[in-house]
Amino acid sequence: MAKAAKTAIKTKDQKAASEAKNWSKVIRSVRSPKTGAYTFKEAIIHKDKIKEFLAGK
């Protein structure tokens, strides 16, 4: 019975699972103008907009 429940959950969210493959977590280091230390900006971005995120300041 437990296996049936697991497969029901998997088949229910197939569309969401296939859409999730188009998103990535991107981490960019940014240097602070005051102290010179690095901080990190992280975001979950659609794969088509990764270059825009990395190029932006």
NUMARKOL-519849 format. One record per residue (C-alpha): residue number from 1; x, y, z. Coordinates in steps of 0.001 Angstrom, whole numbers, plus 524288, in hexadecimal, padded with zeros to 5 digits. Example, Ala and Ser with C-alpha at 12.3 -4.5 7.8 and 13.67 -1.06 7.14 Angstrom:
[1,[8300C,7EE6C,81E78]]
[2,[83566,7FBDC,81BE4]]
REM end
This chain:
[1,[80000,80000,80000]]
[2,[80B12,80987,802E1]]
[3,[810CA,807AB,7F561]]
[4,[803F0,80B4C,7EF10]]
[5,[803A7,817FD,7F6B2]]
[6,[8117A,81B7E,7F27F]]
[7,[80E97,81934,7E424]]
[8,[80214,82113,7E53A]]
[9,[809E8,82CA0,7EA4A]]
[10,[813F2,82B6D,7DF6E]]
[11,[80A03,82AD3,7D47E]]
[12,[80231,83610,7DA2D]]
[13,[80D3F,84009,7D8DD]]
[14,[813B1,83BE5,7CC1F]]
[15,[810AD,848E9,7C5C2]]
[16,[816AC,85055,7D12B]]
[17,[82282,84760,7D12A]]
[18,[824F8,84972,7C2B6]]
[19,[82399,85830,7C45C]]
[20,[82D33,85830,7CFC9]]
[21,[83827,853F4,7C6AF]]
[22,[837BC,86171,7C05F]]
[23,[83BA9,8687A,7CCF6]]
[24,[8493F,869AE,7D2F0]]
[25,[84F01,86F27,7DF62]]
[26,[85913,8797E,7DBFE]]
[27,[862DA,87F5A,7E586]]
[28,[86A4B,88BC2,7E23E]]
[29,[874EF,8922C,7EA62]]
[30,[873F7,8A0DF,7EC2E]]
[31,[87EB3,8A94F,7F1EA]]
[32,[87AA7,8B36C,7FBFF]]
[33,[87F43,8C12C,7F882]]
[34,[880E4,8C4DF,806F6]]
[35,[88890,8B985,80C7B]]
[36,[88D55,8B249,80080]]
[37,[887CE,8A599,805CF]]
[38,[8803D,89C76,7FD20]]
[39,[871F7,89947,7FF31]]
[40,[86A06,88F6B,7F7C0]]
[41,[85D38,89198,7F0B0]]
[42,[855A7,8854D,7EDDD]]
[43,[8491C,88366,7E664]]
[44,[84139,878F3,7DFAD]]
[45,[8401D,87D26,7D188]]
[46,[83A7A,877BA,7C500]]
[47,[8452C,8721F,7BC59]]
[48,[842AA,87C3B,7B1A9]]
[49,[845EE,887AE,7BAB1]]
[50,[8526D,882C8,7C11F]]
[51,[85B80,88B13,7B8AA]]
[52,[853AB,89747,7BBB7]]
[53,[854C6,894B2,7CA54]]
[54,[86366,89276,7C9BC]]
[55,[865BC,89E70,7C130]]
[56,[85D97,8A7AE,7C9A7]]
[57,[863AC,8AF9A,7D47A]]
REM end
